[in-house]
């Protein structure tokens, strides 16, 4: 289904008061605020970028999308720091980025590995397939997001599922011994990032064949679950302006490929 990728408004989101993870009090992105997207329309993309995928479903659609999105430029792991400052920039404050799990707006300059910093979260945990930070899956911007160091450590390499105990300092996120549940506002983002990785990396280029499955505690296997929950999250939280803008920035300025499940969220059910 075609959808216009044009200027639109991020919906208002109330953020609950969080326990402080650093000495400085957290700030939050102001909402609503406008995000200017590219003038590219989904109909134009369907006629050009996605032309070879049109009319396909199931394995044929997945194979066509793999071929399409595998044509990309790559960034190094060190270049990810700079790229995330643009892809995840707070539209209300160009000096800040938005952290994935906390939703906090934090200074771009606060990147690093100390408590209170933000670092580079691999949403598809890099140990699931043991690809590390190698240029390719380890540096693919479509699944790398700014994350508070402490919360990132709590998520670790856990699979995604519902339930658990609320994460201190990150209201709306829950975790237990083998899974992590992100806040509602980014559940769909997480799902679509995982499914992008499963289509993009299928065992070629010397990298593992990444696949979602319907279990947790996958360890170092090149798999992440829980697929049934990820599909629910994608429906529950459709792409918003921030996510669509991010897809455009990666496409236009960095990798020159797209996450097809942001442009066509209905393709999730068409493949899985």
ZAMARGU-4260 file (C-alpha; in steps of 0.2 Angstrom, whole numbers, plus 5000, padded with zeros to 4 digits):
<rodrens>
0) 5000/5000/5000 | 5007/5017/4995 | 5010/5030/5009 | 5017/5048/5006 | 5033/5050/5015
5) 5031/5069/5017 | 5031/5081/5031 | 5021/5075/5046 | 5020/5077/5065 | 5027/5065/5078
10) 5013/5061/5090 | 5013/5067/5108 | 5020/5055/5120 | 5020/5057/5139 | 5036/5050/5147
15) 5034/5044/5165 | 5047/5051/5178 | 5062/5039/5178 | 5075/5036/5190 | 5091/5045/5187
20) 5105/5035/5178 | 5118/5049/5179 | 5122/5064/5190 | 5114/5076/5178 | 5095/5076/5177
25) 5088/5069/5161 | 5079/5079/5148 | 5065/5073/5136 | 5061/5077/5118 | 5048/5090/5116
30) 5032/5083/5107 | 5024/5086/5096 | 5036/5093/5084 | 5038/5092/5065 | 5050/5081/5056
35) 5054/5086/5038 | 5056/5070/5027 | 5062/5068/5010 | 5050/5072/4995 | 5051/5054/4989
40) 5034/5045/4989 | 5031/5027/4992 | 5023/5026/4975 | 5039/5032/4967 | 5049/5019/4977
45) 5037/5006/4972 | 5040/5010/4954 | 5059/5011/4955 | 5067/5004/4971 | 5054/4991/4975
50) 5049/4987/4957 | 5056/4969/4958 | 5046/4965/4974 | 5029/4971/4968 | 5016/4957/4968
55) 5027/4944/4977 | 5023/4936/4994 | 5032/4923/5005 | 5049/4917/5001 | 5049/4925/4984
60) 5046/4942/4992 | 5059/4939/5005 | 5072/4934/4991 | 5067/4950/4980 | 5069/4961/4995
65) 5086/4953/5000 | 5093/4957/4982 | 5086/4975/4983 | 5093/4980/5000 | 5109/4971/4998
70) 5115/4984/4986 | 5122/4997/4999 | 5136/5007/5005 | 5144/5002/5022 | 5151/5012/5036
75) 5164/5007/5049 | 5160/5005/5067 | 5169/5021/5072 | 5159/5030/5059 | 5143/5024/5067
80) 5145/5037/5081 | 5144/5051/5069 | 5130/5043/5059 | 5119/5040/5074 | 5120/5059/5078
85) 5111/5062/5062 | 5099/5047/5060 | 5093/5049/5078 | 5094/5068/5081 | 5081/5075/5092
90) 5070/5085/5080 | 5067/5098/5094 | 5085/5100/5098 | 5098/5097/5085 | 5112/5096/5099
95) 5104/5080/5106 | 5099/5062/5101 | 5085/5052/5106 | 5089/5036/5116 | 5080/5021/5110
100) 5074/5013/5126 | 5073/5027/5138 | 5066/5040/5125 | 5077/5053/5133 | 5084/5067/5123
105) 5103/5068/5128 | 5118/5078/5121 | 5126/5071/5106 | 5143/5074/5115 | 5138/5062/5129
110) 5143/5047/5119 | 5154/5034/5126 | 5155/5020/5138 | 5153/5028/5156 | 5137/5028/5166
115) 5126/5042/5160 | 5133/5041/5142 | 5124/5034/5127 | 5132/5020/5116 | 5129/5010/5100
120) 5115/4997/5103 | 5115/4982/5092 | 5096/4979/5092 | 5100/4962/5083 | 5113/4957/5097
125) 5130/4955/5089 | 5133/4939/5098 | 5118/4931/5090 | 5128/4925/5075 | 5144/4931/5082
130) 5147/4944/5069 | 5154/4957/5082 | 5157/4974/5075 | 5163/4968/5058 | 5158/4980/5044
135) 5142/4973/5038 | 5129/4967/5051 | 5140/4974/5065 | 5139/4992/5058 | 5122/4992/5049
140) 5114/5008/5054 | 5096/5000/5051 | 5098/4991/5068 | 5110/5002/5077 | 5102/5015/5089
145) 5108/5026/5103 | 5105/5018/5120 | 5109/5023/5138 | 5124/5013/5143 | 5116/5006/5159
150) 5100/5001/5150 | 5110/4994/5136 | 5119/4983/5148 | 5103/4977/5156 | 5096/4972/5138
155) 5113/4964/5134 | 5110/4950/5121 | 5093/4945/5127 | 5079/4940/5115 | 5063/4951/5114
160) 5047/4945/5122 | 5034/4952/5133 | 5035/4953/5152 | 5047/4954/5166 | 5051/4967/5179
165) 5052/4985/5174 | 5069/4992/5171 | 5075/5005/5183 | 5077/5022/5175 | 5068/5016/5159
170) 5050/5016/5163 | 5039/5005/5151 | 5054/4993/5147 | 5054/4976/5156 | 5066/4962/5157
175) 5069/4945/5164 | 5082/4932/5163 | 5081/4928/5145 | 5071/4942/5137 | 5068/4961/5135
180) 5052/4971/5131 | 5055/4989/5125 | 5043/5003/5128 | 5027/5004/5118 | 5033/5019/5107
185) 5047/5009/5099 | 5041/4991/5100 | 5037/4992/5081 | 5054/5000/5078 | 5063/4985/5086
190) 5052/4972/5076 | 5056/4980/5060 | 5074/4982/5063 | 5075/4963/5068 | 5066/4958/5052
195) 5076/4969/5041 | 5092/4960/5047 | 5084/4943/5044 | 5081/4949/5025 | 5097/4958/5023
200) 5109/4944/5030 | 5105/4927/5023 | 5122/4918/5024 | 5131/4927/5010 | 5146/4939/5010
205) 5154/4928/5024 | 5141/4932/5037 | 5129/4921/5046 | 5111/4918/5040 | 5101/4928/5052
210) 5083/4922/5055 | 5070/4926/5068 | 5062/4911/5078 | 5048/4909/5090 | 5058/4906/5106
215) 5070/4915/5118 | 5087/4911/5125 | 5095/4909/5108 | 5112/4912/5114 | 5125/4913/5101
220) 5114/4905/5087 | 5111/4917/5072 | 5093/4919/5078 | 5082/4930/5088 | 5065/4928/5095
225) 5051/4929/5099 | 5044/4930/5081 | 5026/4930/5085 | 5028/4944/5098 | 5038/4954/5085
230) 5024/4953/5073 | 5012/4959/5086 | 5023/4973/5090 | 5025/4979/5072 | 5006/4979/5070
235) 5004/4988/5087 | 5016/5001/5084 | 5016/5006/5065 | 5030/5017/5058 | 5030/5035/5064
240) 5038/5051/5057 | 5054/5049/5067 | 5056/5031/5061 | 5052/5035/5043 | 5064/5050/5043
245) 5078/5039/5050 | 5075/5027/5035 | 5077/5042/5023 | 5093/5048/5031 | 5101/5031/5030
250) 5095/5029/5012 | 5100/5047/5006 | 5116/5050/5016 | 5124/5034/5022 | 5120/5016/5016
255) 5109/5020/5001 | 5097/5006/5006 | 5081/5005/5015 | 5072/4995/5028 | 5057/4989/5017
260) 5046/4985/5033 | 5046/5004/5037 | 5040/5008/5019 | 5028/4993/5018 | 5024/4986/5036
265) 5011/4975/5028 | 5026/4965/5020 | 5029/4958/5038 | 5014/4947/5037 | 5017/4944/5018
270) 5033/4935/5023 | 5031/4928/5040
</rodrens>
